[in-house]
Amino acid sequence: MPNKIVKTEAEWRAELSPEQYRVLREKGTEAPWTGEYDEVFEPGRYHCAGCGAELFASDAKYNSGCGWPAFYAPADGDAIDEETDVSHGMVRTEVMCAACGGHLGHVFPDGPDPTGLRYCINSASLKLEEA
């Protein structure tokens, strides 16, 4: 992974929409079934809305019924970082963009084959580049 993208909070605020800033920089979460990409299954690549790094491929996207875009694997093992999230009285695994540190969502061990994982990702943190 190349050098980390570092910007001031003022720079992030100027570049992101208020919703993108809330999700990516303040670890917010969209309400279920409200995100732009929840029901989108067009071929393409999903990039970080903050920095443009490639995060997920459309062929790993599936309809999990959880209300957020779901993927069974990132585009590359180096695309995301993970850390333990103990907020809201739960223990979960948070996923962030490895390039800019933006909050993407969480990963859960209840996904389909071949990984058994469900990357539950906020639409506001993504930008689809259709194929």
C-alpha positions as CSV (number, residue, x, y, z in Angstrom):
1,M,0.0,0.0,0.0
2,P,1.4,3.4,-0.9
3,N,1.7,6.2,1.7
4,K,-1.3,7.0,3.8
5,I,-3.5,10.0,2.6
6,V,-3.4,12.6,5.4
7,K,-5.6,15.7,5.3
8,T,-6.9,18.1,7.8
9,E,-10.5,17.9,9.0
10,A,-11.1,21.2,7.2
11,E,-9.8,19.7,3.9
12,W,-12.0,16.6,4.4
13,R,-15.1,18.8,5.1
14,A,-14.4,20.9,2.0
15,E,-14.1,17.7,-0.2
16,L,-16.9,15.5,1.1
17,S,-20.6,16.0,1.3
18,P,-22.0,16.4,4.9
19,E,-23.2,12.7,4.9
20,Q,-19.9,11.4,3.5
21,Y,-18.0,13.4,6.2
22,R,-20.3,12.0,8.9
23,V,-19.8,8.4,7.8
24,L,-16.1,8.5,6.7
25,R,-14.6,10.8,9.2
26,E,-17.0,10.6,12.2
27,K,-17.7,6.8,11.9
28,G,-21.4,7.4,11.3
29,T,-23.8,4.9,9.9
30,E,-26.6,5.3,7.3
31,A,-30.1,4.2,8.2
32,P,-30.7,0.7,6.7
33,W,-32.2,0.6,3.2
34,T,-31.5,4.3,2.5
35,G,-28.0,4.1,0.8
36,E,-27.5,4.7,-2.9
37,Y,-25.8,1.3,-3.5
38,D,-27.9,-1.1,-1.3
39,E,-29.9,-2.5,-4.3
40,V,-27.4,-1.8,-7.0
41,F,-25.8,-4.8,-8.7
42,E,-24.2,-3.2,-11.9
43,P,-20.8,-4.5,-12.9
44,G,-17.9,-2.3,-11.8
45,R,-15.5,-1.4,-9.0
46,Y,-16.3,0.3,-5.8
47,H,-13.9,3.0,-4.7
48,C,-13.5,5.0,-1.5
49,A,-15.6,8.2,-1.7
50,G,-13.0,9.9,0.3
51,C,-9.8,9.2,-1.6
52,G,-10.7,7.0,-4.6
53,A,-8.8,3.9,-3.6
54,E,-10.4,0.7,-5.0
55,L,-12.1,-1.2,-2.2
56,F,-14.5,-3.8,-3.6
57,A,-15.4,-5.5,-6.9
58,S,-19.1,-5.8,-8.0
59,D,-18.6,-9.6,-8.4
60,A,-18.2,-9.9,-4.6
61,K,-21.4,-7.9,-3.9
62,Y,-24.5,-9.8,-2.9
63,N,-28.0,-9.2,-1.5
64,S,-27.6,-9.9,2.2
65,G,-30.9,-8.4,3.1
66,C,-29.2,-6.3,5.9
67,G,-30.1,-2.9,4.4
68,W,-26.5,-1.9,3.4
69,P,-24.3,-2.9,0.5
70,A,-22.7,-6.3,1.3
71,F,-19.6,-7.9,-0.1
72,Y,-18.0,-11.2,0.7
73,A,-14.4,-9.9,0.1
74,P,-12.5,-6.7,-0.5
75,A,-10.9,-6.1,-4.0
76,D,-7.5,-6.7,-2.4
77,G,-6.3,-7.8,1.0
78,D,-4.5,-4.5,1.4
79,A,-7.5,-2.4,0.5
80,I,-9.0,-2.2,4.0
81,D,-7.8,-2.1,7.6
82,E,-9.7,-3.6,10.5
83,E,-10.0,-2.8,14.2
84,T,-12.2,-3.8,17.1
85,D,-15.1,-1.6,17.7
86,V,-16.7,-1.7,21.1
87,S,-19.2,1.2,20.6
88,H,-22.9,0.9,21.1
89,G,-22.5,-2.0,23.7
90,M,-21.3,-4.4,21.0
91,V,-18.0,-5.9,20.0
92,R,-17.7,-5.7,16.2
93,T,-14.9,-5.5,13.6
94,E,-14.8,-2.1,12.0
95,V,-13.4,-1.8,8.4
96,M,-11.7,1.3,7.2
97,C,-10.1,2.4,3.9
98,A,-6.4,1.5,4.2
99,A,-5.4,4.5,2.1
100,C,-7.2,7.3,4.0
101,G,-8.5,5.7,7.2
102,G,-12.1,6.5,6.3
103,H,-14.8,4.5,8.1
104,L,-16.6,2.1,5.7
105,G,-18.7,-0.1,8.0
106,H,-18.2,-3.5,9.7
107,V,-17.4,-7.1,8.8
108,F,-19.4,-10.0,10.2
109,P,-18.8,-13.8,10.1
110,D,-22.2,-14.6,8.6
111,G,-21.6,-14.2,4.8
112,P,-21.7,-16.6,1.9
113,D,-19.0,-18.8,0.4
114,P,-16.2,-18.6,-0.5
115,T,-15.2,-16.4,2.6
116,G,-18.1,-16.7,5.0
117,L,-17.7,-13.0,5.6
118,R,-20.2,-10.1,5.2
119,Y,-18.6,-6.7,4.7
120,C,-21.6,-4.4,5.6
121,I,-20.6,-1.1,4.0
122,N,-22.2,2.4,4.0
123,S,-23.1,3.7,0.5
124,A,-21.8,7.1,1.5
125,S,-18.3,5.7,1.8
126,L,-18.4,4.3,-1.7
127,K,-18.3,5.5,-5.3
128,L,-19.2,3.0,-8.0
129,E,-17.2,3.1,-11.2
130,E,-19.4,1.1,-13.6
131,A,-17.7,-1.3,-16.0
